[in-house]
Amino acid sequence: MIAFSDASALIYLIEGAEPFATRLRKELAAAIRVRTGLKTPDTLQAASCLQLGPDHLFLTGDAAFRRVADLKVKVLA
């Protein structure tokens, strides 16, 4: 099993896309935190997925991610 601590590194390896601009991701994560009250690590994950575009799905076990506007969420039970 491979564990990635940085979503942009994983995306770069899978899709060949350049890693996200760190500043833009942090700004988006901060805005998500203000609107939803999610914890900072969760908002960074949501921001990473949102920056991929509307065709990407966020898989999680935490239903709180449904509060993030425009994030397509699939909650795994």
mmJSON file of the N, C-alpha and C atoms, coordinates in Angstrom:
{"data_MODEL":{"atom_site":{
"group_PDB":["ATOM","ATOM","ATOM","ATOM","ATOM","ATOM","ATOM","ATOM","ATOM","ATOM","ATOM","ATOM","ATOM","ATOM","ATOM","ATOM","ATOM","ATOM","ATOM","ATOM","ATOM","ATOM","ATOM","ATOM","ATOM","ATOM","ATOM","ATOM","ATOM","ATOM","ATOM","ATOM","ATOM","ATOM","ATOM","ATOM","ATOM","ATOM","ATOM","ATOM","ATOM","ATOM","ATOM","ATOM","ATOM","ATOM","ATOM","ATOM","ATOM","ATOM","ATOM","ATOM","ATOM","ATOM","ATOM","ATOM","ATOM","ATOM","ATOM","ATOM","ATOM","ATOM","ATOM","ATOM","ATOM","ATOM","ATOM","ATOM","ATOM","ATOM","ATOM","ATOM","ATOM","ATOM","ATOM","ATOM","ATOM","ATOM","ATOM","ATOM","ATOM","ATOM","ATOM","ATOM","ATOM","ATOM","ATOM","ATOM","ATOM","ATOM","ATOM","ATOM","ATOM","ATOM","ATOM","ATOM","ATOM","ATOM","ATOM","ATOM","ATOM","ATOM","ATOM","ATOM","ATOM","ATOM","ATOM","ATOM","ATOM","ATOM","ATOM","ATOM","ATOM","ATOM","ATOM","ATOM","ATOM","ATOM","ATOM","ATOM","ATOM","ATOM","ATOM","ATOM","ATOM","ATOM","ATOM","ATOM","ATOM","ATOM","ATOM","ATOM","ATOM","ATOM","ATOM","ATOM","ATOM","ATOM","ATOM","ATOM","ATOM","ATOM","ATOM","ATOM","ATOM","ATOM","ATOM","ATOM","ATOM","ATOM","ATOM","ATOM","ATOM","ATOM","ATOM","ATOM","ATOM","ATOM","ATOM","ATOM","ATOM","ATOM","ATOM","ATOM","ATOM","ATOM","ATOM","ATOM","ATOM","ATOM","ATOM","ATOM","ATOM","ATOM","ATOM","ATOM","ATOM","ATOM","ATOM","ATOM","ATOM","ATOM","ATOM","ATOM","ATOM","ATOM","ATOM","ATOM","ATOM","ATOM","ATOM","ATOM","ATOM","ATOM","ATOM","ATOM","ATOM","ATOM","ATOM","ATOM","ATOM","ATOM","ATOM","ATOM","ATOM","ATOM","ATOM","ATOM","ATOM","ATOM","ATOM","ATOM","ATOM","ATOM","ATOM","ATOM","ATOM","ATOM","ATOM","ATOM","ATOM","ATOM","ATOM","ATOM","ATOM","ATOM","ATOM","ATOM","ATOM","ATOM","ATOM"],
"id":[1,2,3,4,5,6,7,8,9,10,11,12,13,14,15,16,17,18,19,20,21,22,23,24,25,26,27,28,29,30,31,32,33,34,35,36,37,38,39,40,41,42,43,44,45,46,47,48,49,50,51,52,53,54,55,56,57,58,59,60,61,62,63,64,65,66,67,68,69,70,71,72,73,74,75,76,77,78,79,80,81,82,83,84,85,86,87,88,89,90,91,92,93,94,95,96,97,98,99,100,101,102,103,104,105,106,107,108,109,110,111,112,113,114,115,116,117,118,119,120,121,122,123,124,125,126,127,128,129,130,131,132,133,134,135,136,137,138,139,140,141,142,143,144,145,146,147,148,149,150,151,152,153,154,155,156,157,158,159,160,161,162,163,164,165,166,167,168,169,170,171,172,173,174,175,176,177,178,179,180,181,182,183,184,185,186,187,188,189,190,191,192,193,194,195,196,197,198,199,200,201,202,203,204,205,206,207,208,209,210,211,212,213,214,215,216,217,218,219,220,221,222,223,224,225,226,227,228,229,230,231],
"type_symbol":["N","C","C","N","C","C","N","C","C","N","C","C","N","C","C","N","C","C","N","C","C","N","C","C","N","C","C","N","C","C","N","C","C","N","C","C","N","C","C","N","C","C","N","C","C","N","C","C","N","C","C","N","C","C","N","C","C","N","C","C","N","C","C","N","C","C","N","C","C","N","C","C","N","C","C","N","C","C","N","C","C","N","C","C","N","C","C","N","C","C","N","C","C","N","C","C","N","C","C","N","C","C","N","C","C","N","C","C","N","C","C","N","C","C","N","C","C","N","C","C","N","C","C","N","C","C","N","C","C","N","C","C","N","C","C","N","C","C","N","C","C","N","C","C","N","C","C","N","C","C","N","C","C","N","C","C","N","C","C","N","C","C","N","C","C","N","C","C","N","C","C","N","C","C","N","C","C","N","C","C","N","C","C","N","C","C","N","C","C","N","C","C","N","C","C","N","C","C","N","C","C","N","C","C","N","C","C","N","C","C","N","C","C","N","C","C","N","C","C","N","C","C","N","C","C","N","C","C","N","C","C"],
"label_atom_id":["N","CA","C","N","CA","C","N","CA","C","N","CA","C","N","CA","C","N","CA","C","N","CA","C","N","CA","C","N","CA","C","N","CA","C","N","CA","C","N","CA","C","N","CA","C","N","CA","C","N","CA","C","N","CA","C","N","CA","C","N","CA","C","N","CA","C","N","CA","C","N","CA","C","N","CA","C","N","CA","C","N","CA","C","N","CA","C","N","CA","C","N","CA","C","N","CA","C","N","CA","C","N","CA","C","N","CA","C","N","CA","C","N","CA","C","N","CA","C","N","CA","C","N","CA","C","N","CA","C","N","CA","C","N","CA","C","N","CA","C","N","CA","C","N","CA","C","N","CA","C","N","CA","C","N","CA","C","N","CA","C","N","CA","C","N","CA","C","N","CA","C","N","CA","C","N","CA","C","N","CA","C","N","CA","C","N","CA","C","N","CA","C","N","CA","C","N","CA","C","N","CA","C","N","CA","C","N","CA","C","N","CA","C","N","CA","C","N","CA","C","N","CA","C","N","CA","C","N","CA","C","N","CA","C","N","CA","C","N","CA","C","N","CA","C","N","CA","C","N","CA","C","N","CA","C","N","CA","C","N","CA","C","N","CA","C","N","CA","C"],
"label_alt_id":[null,null,null,null,null,null,null,null,null,null,null,null,null,null,null,null,null,null,null,null,null,null,null,null,null,null,null,null,null,null,null,null,null,null,null,null,null,null,null,null,null,null,null,null,null,null,null,null,null,null,null,null,null,null,null,null,null,null,null,null,null,null,null,null,null,null,null,null,null,null,null,null,null,null,null,null,null,null,null,null,null,null,null,null,null,null,null,null,null,null,null,null,null,null,null,null,null,null,null,null,null,null,null,null,null,null,null,null,null,null,null,null,null,null,null,null,null,null,null,null,null,null,null,null,null,null,null,null,null,null,null,null,null,null,null,null,null,null,null,null,null,null,null,null,null,null,null,null,null,null,null,null,null,null,null,null,null,null,null,null,null,null,null,null,null,null,null,null,null,null,null,null,null,null,null,null,null,null,null,null,null,null,null,null,null,null,null,null,null,null,null,null,null,null,null,null,null,null,null,null,null,null,null,null,null,null,null,null,null,null,null,null,null,null,null,null,null,null,null,null,null,null,null,null,null,null,null,null,null,null,null],
"label_comp_id":["MET","MET","MET","ILE","ILE","ILE","ALA","ALA","ALA","PHE","PHE","PHE","SER","SER","SER","ASP","ASP","ASP","ALA","ALA","ALA","SER","SER","SER","ALA","ALA","ALA","LEU","LEU","LEU","ILE","ILE","ILE","TYR","TYR","TYR","LEU","LEU","LEU","ILE","ILE","ILE","GLU","GLU","GLU","GLY","GLY","GLY","ALA","ALA","ALA","GLU","GLU","GLU","PRO","PRO","PRO","PHE","PHE","PHE","ALA","ALA","ALA","THR","THR","THR","ARG","ARG","ARG","LEU","LEU","LEU","ARG","ARG","ARG","LYS","LYS","LYS","GLU","GLU","GLU","LEU","LEU","LEU","ALA","ALA","ALA","ALA","ALA","ALA","ALA","ALA","ALA","ILE","ILE","ILE","ARG","ARG","ARG","VAL","VAL","VAL","ARG","ARG","ARG","THR","THR","THR","GLY","GLY","GLY","LEU","LEU","LEU","LYS","LYS","LYS","THR","THR","THR","PRO","PRO","PRO","ASP","ASP","ASP","THR","THR","THR","LEU","LEU","LEU","GLN","GLN","GLN","ALA","ALA","ALA","ALA","ALA","ALA","SER","SER","SER","CYS","CYS","CYS","LEU","LEU","LEU","GLN","GLN","GLN","LEU","LEU","LEU","GLY","GLY","GLY","PRO","PRO","PRO","ASP","ASP","ASP","HIS","HIS","HIS","LEU","LEU","LEU","PHE","PHE","PHE","LEU","LEU","LEU","THR","THR","THR","GLY","GLY","GLY","ASP","ASP","ASP","ALA","ALA","ALA","ALA","ALA","ALA","PHE","PHE","PHE","ARG","ARG","ARG","ARG","ARG","ARG","VAL","VAL","VAL","ALA","ALA","ALA","ASP","ASP","ASP","LEU","LEU","LEU","LYS","LYS","LYS","VAL","VAL","VAL","LYS","LYS","LYS","VAL","VAL","VAL","LEU","LEU","LEU","ALA","ALA","ALA"],
"label_asym_id":["A","A","A","A","A","A","A","A","A","A","A","A","A","A","A","A","A","A","A","A","A","A","A","A","A","A","A","A","A","A","A","A","A","A","A","A","A","A","A","A","A","A","A","A","A","A","A","A","A","A","A","A","A","A","A","A","A","A","A","A","A","A","A","A","A","A","A","A","A","A","A","A","A","A","A","A","A","A","A","A","A","A","A","A","A","A","A","A","A","A","A","A","A","A","A","A","A","A","A","A","A","A","A","A","A","A","A","A","A","A","A","A","A","A","A","A","A","A","A","A","A","A","A","A","A","A","A","A","A","A","A","A","A","A","A","A","A","A","A","A","A","A","A","A","A","A","A","A","A","A","A","A","A","A","A","A","A","A","A","A","A","A","A","A","A","A","A","A","A","A","A","A","A","A","A","A","A","A","A","A","A","A","A","A","A","A","A","A","A","A","A","A","A","A","A","A","A","A","A","A","A","A","A","A","A","A","A","A","A","A","A","A","A","A","A","A","A","A","A","A","A","A","A","A","A","A","A","A","A","A","A"],
"label_entity_id":["1","1","1","1","1","1","1","1","1","1","1","1","1","1","1","1","1","1","1","1","1","1","1","1","1","1","1","1","1","1","1","1","1","1","1","1","1","1","1","1","1","1","1","1","1","1","1","1","1","1","1","1","1","1","1","1","1","1","1","1","1","1","1","1","1","1","1","1","1","1","1","1","1","1","1","1","1","1","1","1","1","1","1","1","1","1","1","1","1","1","1","1","1","1","1","1","1","1","1","1","1","1","1","1","1","1","1","1","1","1","1","1","1","1","1","1","1","1","1","1","1","1","1","1","1","1","1","1","1","1","1","1","1","1","1","1","1","1","1","1","1","1","1","1","1","1","1","1","1","1","1","1","1","1","1","1","1","1","1","1","1","1","1","1","1","1","1","1","1","1","1","1","1","1","1","1","1","1","1","1","1","1","1","1","1","1","1","1","1","1","1","1","1","1","1","1","1","1","1","1","1","1","1","1","1","1","1","1","1","1","1","1","1","1","1","1","1","1","1","1","1","1","1","1","1","1","1","1","1","1","1"],
"label_seq_id":[1,1,1,2,2,2,3,3,3,4,4,4,5,5,5,6,6,6,7,7,7,8,8,8,9,9,9,10,10,10,11,11,11,12,12,12,13,13,13,14,14,14,15,15,15,16,16,16,17,17,17,18,18,18,19,19,19,20,20,20,21,21,21,22,22,22,23,23,23,24,24,24,25,25,25,26,26,26,27,27,27,28,28,28,29,29,29,30,30,30,31,31,31,32,32,32,33,33,33,34,34,34,35,35,35,36,36,36,37,37,37,38,38,38,39,39,39,40,40,40,41,41,41,42,42,42,43,43,43,44,44,44,45,45,45,46,46,46,47,47,47,48,48,48,49,49,49,50,50,50,51,51,51,52,52,52,53,53,53,54,54,54,55,55,55,56,56,56,57,57,57,58,58,58,59,59,59,60,60,60,61,61,61,62,62,62,63,63,63,64,64,64,65,65,65,66,66,66,67,67,67,68,68,68,69,69,69,70,70,70,71,71,71,72,72,72,73,73,73,74,74,74,75,75,75,76,76,76,77,77,77],
"pdbx_PDB_ins_code":[null,null,null,null,null,null,null,null,null,null,null,null,null,null,null,null,null,null,null,null,null,null,null,null,null,null,null,null,null,null,null,null,null,null,null,null,null,null,null,null,null,null,null,null,null,null,null,null,null,null,null,null,null,null,null,null,null,null,null,null,null,null,null,null,null,null,null,null,null,null,null,null,null,null,null,null,null,null,null,null,null,null,null,null,null,null,null,null,null,null,null,null,null,null,null,null,null,null,null,null,null,null,null,null,null,null,null,null,null,null,null,null,null,null,null,null,null,null,null,null,null,null,null,null,null,null,null,null,null,null,null,null,null,null,null,null,null,null,null,null,null,null,null,null,null,null,null,null,null,null,null,null,null,null,null,null,null,null,null,null,null,null,null,null,null,null,null,null,null,null,null,null,null,null,null,null,null,null,null,null,null,null,null,null,null,null,null,null,null,null,null,null,null,null,null,null,null,null,null,null,null,null,null,null,null,null,null,null,null,null,null,null,null,null,null,null,null,null,null,null,null,null,null,null,null,null,null,null,null,null,null],
"Cartn_x":[0.84,0.0,0.893,0.512,1.251,0.422,1.014,0.32,0.908,0.059,0.492,0.019,0.92,0.539,0.123,0.34,0.014,-0.806,-2.036,-2.932,-2.392,-1.714,-1.221,-0.136,0.64,1.65,0.989,-0.07,-0.807,-1.428,-2.031,-2.66,-1.614,-0.454,0.621,1.035,1.145,1.551,0.481,-0.782,-1.866,-2.216,-2.371,-2.879,-1.813,-0.626,0.428,0.239,-0.688,-0.93,0.09,0.41,1.337,0.714,1.525,0.998,0.332,-0.64,-1.394,-0.511,-0.875,-0.215,-0.598,0.381,0.129,-0.687,-0.381,-1.083,-2.564,-2.881,-4.278,-5.044,-4.407,-5.063,-5.308,-4.343,-4.51,-5.625,-5.715,-6.776,-8.151,-8.268,-9.534,-9.874,-8.892,-9.113,-9.565,-8.976,-9.378,-10.821,-11.208,-12.59,-13.562,-13.19,-14.04,-14.178,-13.089,-13.121,-14.077,-14.044,-14.925,-16.39,-16.684,-18.073,-18.62,-17.766,-18.271,-17.901,-16.827,-16.368,-15.578,-15.236,-14.409,-13.01,-12.324,-10.95,-10.015,-8.895,-7.956,-7.494,-7.093,-6.682,-7.804,-9.035,-10.177,-10.401,-10.239,-10.45,-9.369,-8.156,-7.09,-7.4,-7.951,-8.333,-9.473,-10.473,-11.601,-11.14,-10.268,-9.758,-8.984,-8.214,-7.46,-8.399,-9.472,-10.438,-11.173,-11.564,-12.27,-11.411,-10.117,-9.242,-9.09,-9.432,-9.377,-10.485,-11.577,-12.692,-13.933,-15.034,-16.334,-16.511,-15.627,-15.787,-15.219,-14.641,-13.992,-14.889,-14.79,-15.601,-14.707,-15.188,-14.452,-15.013,-14.207,-14.621,-14.186,-15.119,-14.819,-15.746,-15.399,-16.265,-16.926,-16.685,-17.158,-18.23,-19.466,-20.589,-20.489,-19.63,-19.482,-18.99,-18.338,-17.854,-19.001,-20.203,-21.36,-21.653,-21.122,-21.334,-20.514,-19.557,-18.697,-19.428,-19.71,-20.428,-19.625,-20.31,-19.739,-18.836,-18.681,-17.861,-18.757,-18.459,-19.211,-18.664,-19.505,-19.067,-19.789,-19.044,-19.602,-19.143,-20.109,-19.783,-19.807,-18.686,-18.557,-18.951,-19.791,-20.247,-19.416],
"Cartn_y":[-1.168,0.0,1.242,2.231,3.486,4.57,5.324,6.427,7.742,8.667,9.994,11.015,11.86,12.9,14.172,14.23,15.436,15.056,15.545,15.182,15.626,16.758,17.226,16.304,15.681,14.722,13.493,13.025,11.878,12.202,13.364,13.776,13.89,14.417,14.543,13.172,12.202,10.862,10.168,10.345,9.65,10.317,11.62,12.316,13.064,13.182,13.9,15.407,15.894,17.33,17.944,19.193,19.884,20.011,19.953,20.146,21.512,21.564,22.803,23.902,25.108,26.254,26.248,26.169,26.034,27.191,28.396,29.568,29.523,29.176,29.125,28.054,26.922,25.843,26.261,26.94,27.395,28.423,29.324,30.332,29.685,28.719,28.014,27.23,26.58,25.826,26.748,27.924,28.883,29.325,29.56,29.96,28.829,27.603,26.455,26.336,26.552,26.466,27.493,28.702,29.763,29.403,28.893,28.589,27.33,26.342,25.041,24.664,25.24,24.872,23.575,23.025,21.815,22.125,21.099,21.272,21.508,22.159,22.551,21.392,20.239,19.15,18.715,18.716,18.35,19.377,20.655,21.689,21.643,21.265,21.123,19.981,18.893,17.78,18.188,18.879,19.323,20.313,21.239,22.224,21.542,20.528,19.791,19.143,18.557,17.918,18.958,20.061,21.107,21.678,21.795,22.353,21.432,20.177,19.247,19.514,20.102,20.385,19.599,19.873,19.316,17.828,17.228,15.82,14.855,15.37,14.509,14.29,13.105,12.691,12.551,13.049,12.983,11.825,10.809,9.651,9.846,9.626,9.85,9.018,8.917,8.294,9.335,10.608,11.722,12.51,12.421,13.103,14.626,15.147,16.599,17.249,16.49,17.049,17.458,16.986,17.392,18.883,19.503,20.946,21.803,21.211,21.965,22.146,23.396,23.71,23.256,22.707,22.285,21.055,20.465,19.265,18.043,17.221,15.981,14.954,14.568,13.717,12.373,11.311,9.969,9.505,9.344,8.907,7.384,6.806,5.357,4.903,3.899,3.419,2.258],
"Cartn_z":[0.0,0.0,0.0,-0.796,-0.866,-0.197,0.686,1.35,0.87,0.52,0.089,1.111,1.557,2.504,1.786,0.498,-0.25,-1.474,-1.538,-2.635,-3.986,-4.046,-5.34,-5.883,-5.013,-5.469,-6.067,-5.442,-5.963,-7.315,-7.43,-8.684,-9.785,-9.45,-10.436,-10.958,-10.068,-10.475,-11.311,-10.949,-11.643,-12.966,-12.959,-14.133,-14.917,-14.378,-15.075,-15.063,-14.25,-14.152,-13.197,-13.443,-12.554,-11.167,-10.123,-8.769,-8.631,-7.756,-7.559,-6.989,-7.313,-6.695,-5.218,-4.36,-2.93,-2.382,-2.808,-2.289,-2.643,-3.884,-4.303,-3.538,-3.332,-2.588,-1.147,-0.537,0.843,0.955,-0.016,0.008,-0.133,-1.026,-1.196,0.066,0.653,1.891,3.022,3.109,4.144,3.946,2.701,2.417,2.765,2.471,2.809,4.323,5.041,6.51,7.098,6.568,7.069,6.823,5.625,5.263,5.927,6.18,6.627,8.053,8.574,9.905,9.946,8.776,8.733,9.257,9.712,10.189,9.003,9.279,8.226,7.341,7.88,6.978,6.031,6.539,5.698,4.596,4.93,3.914,2.838,3.201,2.196,1.232,1.742,0.876,-0.051,0.489,-0.328,-1.392,-1.019,-1.977,-3.097,-2.755,-3.774,-4.778,-4.294,-5.186,-6.03,-5.43,-6.177,-7.291,-7.068,-8.089,-9.292,-9.136,-10.269,-11.279,-10.811,-11.698,-11.308,-12.002,-11.611,-11.909,-12.668,-13.032,-11.998,-10.93,-9.944,-8.73,-8.168,-7.03,-5.801,-4.673,-3.41,-2.594,-2.345,-1.554,-0.111,0.824,2.233,3.11,4.347,5.334,6.218,5.936,6.76,6.019,6.487,5.838,5.938,6.797,6.94,5.651,4.782,3.518,2.598,2.871,2.059,2.2,3.238,3.44,2.49,1.799,0.883,-0.444,-0.783,-2.02,-3.231,-4.212,-5.497,-5.404,-4.24,-4.097,-4.249,-5.244,-5.439,-4.458,-3.494,-2.392,-2.44,-2.239,-2.055,-0.683,0.242,1.594,1.621,2.011,2.101,3.497,3.567,4.879,5.354],
"occupancy":[1.0,1.0,1.0,1.0,1.0,1.0,1.0,1.0,1.0,1.0,1.0,1.0,1.0,1.0,1.0,1.0,1.0,1.0,1.0,1.0,1.0,1.0,1.0,1.0,1.0,1.0,1.0,1.0,1.0,1.0,1.0,1.0,1.0,1.0,1.0,1.0,1.0,1.0,1.0,1.0,1.0,1.0,1.0,1.0,1.0,1.0,1.0,1.0,1.0,1.0,1.0,1.0,1.0,1.0,1.0,1.0,1.0,1.0,1.0,1.0,1.0,1.0,1.0,1.0,1.0,1.0,1.0,1.0,1.0,1.0,1.0,1.0,1.0,1.0,1.0,1.0,1.0,1.0,1.0,1.0,1.0,1.0,1.0,1.0,1.0,1.0,1.0,1.0,1.0,1.0,1.0,1.0,1.0,1.0,1.0,1.0,1.0,1.0,1.0,1.0,1.0,1.0,1.0,1.0,1.0,1.0,1.0,1.0,1.0,1.0,1.0,1.0,1.0,1.0,1.0,1.0,1.0,1.0,1.0,1.0,1.0,1.0,1.0,1.0,1.0,1.0,1.0,1.0,1.0,1.0,1.0,1.0,1.0,1.0,1.0,1.0,1.0,1.0,1.0,1.0,1.0,1.0,1.0,1.0,1.0,1.0,1.0,1.0,1.0,1.0,1.0,1.0,1.0,1.0,1.0,1.0,1.0,1.0,1.0,1.0,1.0,1.0,1.0,1.0,1.0,1.0,1.0,1.0,1.0,1.0,1.0,1.0,1.0,1.0,1.0,1.0,1.0,1.0,1.0,1.0,1.0,1.0,1.0,1.0,1.0,1.0,1.0,1.0,1.0,1.0,1.0,1.0,1.0,1.0,1.0,1.0,1.0,1.0,1.0,1.0,1.0,1.0,1.0,1.0,1.0,1.0,1.0,1.0,1.0,1.0,1.0,1.0,1.0,1.0,1.0,1.0,1.0,1.0,1.0,1.0,1.0,1.0,1.0,1.0,1.0,1.0,1.0,1.0,1.0,1.0,1.0],
"B_iso_or_equiv":[0.0,0.0,0.0,0.0,0.0,0.0,0.0,0.0,0.0,0.0,0.0,0.0,0.0,0.0,0.0,0.0,0.0,0.0,0.0,0.0,0.0,0.0,0.0,0.0,0.0,0.0,0.0,0.0,0.0,0.0,0.0,0.0,0.0,0.0,0.0,0.0,0.0,0.0,0.0,0.0,0.0,0.0,0.0,0.0,0.0,0.0,0.0,0.0,0.0,0.0,0.0,0.0,0.0,0.0,0.0,0.0,0.0,0.0,0.0,0.0,0.0,0.0,0.0,0.0,0.0,0.0,0.0,0.0,0.0,0.0,0.0,0.0,0.0,0.0,0.0,0.0,0.0,0.0,0.0,0.0,0.0,0.0,0.0,0.0,0.0,0.0,0.0,0.0,0.0,0.0,0.0,0.0,0.0,0.0,0.0,0.0,0.0,0.0,0.0,0.0,0.0,0.0,0.0,0.0,0.0,0.0,0.0,0.0,0.0,0.0,0.0,0.0,0.0,0.0,0.0,0.0,0.0,0.0,0.0,0.0,0.0,0.0,0.0,0.0,0.0,0.0,0.0,0.0,0.0,0.0,0.0,0.0,0.0,0.0,0.0,0.0,0.0,0.0,0.0,0.0,0.0,0.0,0.0,0.0,0.0,0.0,0.0,0.0,0.0,0.0,0.0,0.0,0.0,0.0,0.0,0.0,0.0,0.0,0.0,0.0,0.0,0.0,0.0,0.0,0.0,0.0,0.0,0.0,0.0,0.0,0.0,0.0,0.0,0.0,0.0,0.0,0.0,0.0,0.0,0.0,0.0,0.0,0.0,0.0,0.0,0.0,0.0,0.0,0.0,0.0,0.0,0.0,0.0,0.0,0.0,0.0,0.0,0.0,0.0,0.0,0.0,0.0,0.0,0.0,0.0,0.0,0.0,0.0,0.0,0.0,0.0,0.0,0.0,0.0,0.0,0.0,0.0,0.0,0.0,0.0,0.0,0.0,0.0,0.0,0.0,0.0,0.0,0.0,0.0,0.0,0.0],
"pdbx_formal_charge":[null,null,null,null,null,null,null,null,null,null,null,null,null,null,null,null,null,null,null,null,null,null,null,null,null,null,null,null,null,null,null,null,null,null,null,null,null,null,null,null,null,null,null,null,null,null,null,null,null,null,null,null,null,null,null,null,null,null,null,null,null,null,null,null,null,null,null,null,null,null,null,null,null,null,null,null,null,null,null,null,null,null,null,null,null,null,null,null,null,null,null,null,null,null,null,null,null,null,null,null,null,null,null,null,null,null,null,null,null,null,null,null,null,null,null,null,null,null,null,null,null,null,null,null,null,null,null,null,null,null,null,null,null,null,null,null,null,null,null,null,null,null,null,null,null,null,null,null,null,null,null,null,null,null,null,null,null,null,null,null,null,null,null,null,null,null,null,null,null,null,null,null,null,null,null,null,null,null,null,null,null,null,null,null,null,null,null,null,null,null,null,null,null,null,null,null,null,null,null,null,null,null,null,null,null,null,null,null,null,null,null,null,null,null,null,null,null,null,null,null,null,null,null,null,null,null,null,null,null,null,null],
"auth_seq_id":[1,1,1,2,2,2,3,3,3,4,4,4,5,5,5,6,6,6,7,7,7,8,8,8,9,9,9,10,10,10,11,11,11,12,12,12,13,13,13,14,14,14,15,15,15,16,16,16,17,17,17,18,18,18,19,19,19,20,20,20,21,21,21,22,22,22,23,23,23,24,24,24,25,25,25,26,26,26,27,27,27,28,28,28,29,29,29,30,30,30,31,31,31,32,32,32,33,33,33,34,34,34,35,35,35,36,36,36,37,37,37,38,38,38,39,39,39,40,40,40,41,41,41,42,42,42,43,43,43,44,44,44,45,45,45,46,46,46,47,47,47,48,48,48,49,49,49,50,50,50,51,51,51,52,52,52,53,53,53,54,54,54,55,55,55,56,56,56,57,57,57,58,58,58,59,59,59,60,60,60,61,61,61,62,62,62,63,63,63,64,64,64,65,65,65,66,66,66,67,67,67,68,68,68,69,69,69,70,70,70,71,71,71,72,72,72,73,73,73,74,74,74,75,75,75,76,76,76,77,77,77],
"auth_comp_id":["MET","MET","MET","ILE","ILE","ILE","ALA","ALA","ALA","PHE","PHE","PHE","SER","SER","SER","ASP","ASP","ASP","ALA","ALA","ALA","SER","SER","SER","ALA","ALA","ALA","LEU","LEU","LEU","ILE","ILE","ILE","TYR","TYR","TYR","LEU","LEU","LEU","ILE","ILE","ILE","GLU","GLU","GLU","GLY","GLY","GLY","ALA","ALA","ALA","GLU","GLU","GLU","PRO","PRO","PRO","PHE","PHE","PHE","ALA","ALA","ALA","THR","THR","THR","ARG","ARG","ARG","LEU","LEU","LEU","ARG","ARG","ARG","LYS","LYS","LYS","GLU","GLU","GLU","LEU","LEU","LEU","ALA","ALA","ALA","ALA","ALA","ALA","ALA","ALA","ALA","ILE","ILE","ILE","ARG","ARG","ARG","VAL","VAL","VAL","ARG","ARG","ARG","THR","THR","THR","GLY","GLY","GLY","LEU","LEU","LEU","LYS","LYS","LYS","THR","THR","THR","PRO","PRO","PRO","ASP","ASP","ASP","THR","THR","THR","LEU","LEU","LEU","GLN","GLN","GLN","ALA","ALA","ALA","ALA","ALA","ALA","SER","SER","SER","CYS","CYS","CYS","LEU","LEU","LEU","GLN","GLN","GLN","LEU","LEU","LEU","GLY","GLY","GLY","PRO","PRO","PRO","ASP","ASP","ASP","HIS","HIS","HIS","LEU","LEU","LEU","PHE","PHE","PHE","LEU","LEU","LEU","THR","THR","THR","GLY","GLY","GLY","ASP","ASP","ASP","ALA","ALA","ALA","ALA","ALA","ALA","PHE","PHE","PHE","ARG","ARG","ARG","ARG","ARG","ARG","VAL","VAL","VAL","ALA","ALA","ALA","ASP","ASP","ASP","LEU","LEU","LEU","LYS","LYS","LYS","VAL","VAL","VAL","LYS","LYS","LYS","VAL","VAL","VAL","LEU","LEU","LEU","ALA","ALA","ALA"],
"auth_asym_id":["A","A","A","A","A","A","A","A","A","A","A","A","A","A","A","A","A","A","A","A","A","A","A","A","A","A","A","A","A","A","A","A","A","A","A","A","A","A","A","A","A","A","A","A","A","A","A","A","A","A","A","A","A","A","A","A","A","A","A","A","A","A","A","A","A","A","A","A","A","A","A","A","A","A","A","A","A","A","A","A","A","A","A","A","A","A","A","A","A","A","A","A","A","A","A","A","A","A","A","A","A","A","A","A","A","A","A","A","A","A","A","A","A","A","A","A","A","A","A","A","A","A","A","A","A","A","A","A","A","A","A","A","A","A","A","A","A","A","A","A","A","A","A","A","A","A","A","A","A","A","A","A","A","A","A","A","A","A","A","A","A","A","A","A","A","A","A","A","A","A","A","A","A","A","A","A","A","A","A","A","A","A","A","A","A","A","A","A","A","A","A","A","A","A","A","A","A","A","A","A","A","A","A","A","A","A","A","A","A","A","A","A","A","A","A","A","A","A","A","A","A","A","A","A","A","A","A","A","A","A","A"],
"auth_atom_id":["N","CA","C","N","CA","C","N","CA","C","N","CA","C","N","CA","C","N","CA","C","N","CA","C","N","CA","C","N","CA","C","N","CA","C","N","CA","C","N","CA","C","N","CA","C","N","CA","C","N","CA","C","N","CA","C","N","CA","C","N","CA","C","N","CA","C","N","CA","C","N","CA","C","N","CA","C","N","CA","C","N","CA","C","N","CA","C","N","CA","C","N","CA","C","N","CA","C","N","CA","C","N","CA","C","N","CA","C","N","CA","C","N","CA","C","N","CA","C","N","CA","C","N","CA","C","N","CA","C","N","CA","C","N","CA","C","N","CA","C","N","CA","C","N","CA","C","N","CA","C","N","CA","C","N","CA","C","N","CA","C","N","CA","C","N","CA","C","N","CA","C","N","CA","C","N","CA","C","N","CA","C","N","CA","C","N","CA","C","N","CA","C","N","CA","C","N","CA","C","N","CA","C","N","CA","C","N","CA","C","N","CA","C","N","CA","C","N","CA","C","N","CA","C","N","CA","C","N","CA","C","N","CA","C","N","CA","C","N","CA","C","N","CA","C","N","CA","C","N","CA","C","N","CA","C","N","CA","C","N","CA","C","N","CA","C","N","CA","C"],
"pdbx_PDB_model_num":[1,1,1,1,1,1,1,1,1,1,1,1,1,1,1,1,1,1,1,1,1,1,1,1,1,1,1,1,1,1,1,1,1,1,1,1,1,1,1,1,1,1,1,1,1,1,1,1,1,1,1,1,1,1,1,1,1,1,1,1,1,1,1,1,1,1,1,1,1,1,1,1,1,1,1,1,1,1,1,1,1,1,1,1,1,1,1,1,1,1,1,1,1,1,1,1,1,1,1,1,1,1,1,1,1,1,1,1,1,1,1,1,1,1,1,1,1,1,1,1,1,1,1,1,1,1,1,1,1,1,1,1,1,1,1,1,1,1,1,1,1,1,1,1,1,1,1,1,1,1,1,1,1,1,1,1,1,1,1,1,1,1,1,1,1,1,1,1,1,1,1,1,1,1,1,1,1,1,1,1,1,1,1,1,1,1,1,1,1,1,1,1,1,1,1,1,1,1,1,1,1,1,1,1,1,1,1,1,1,1,1,1,1,1,1,1,1,1,1,1,1,1,1,1,1,1,1,1,1,1,1]
}}}
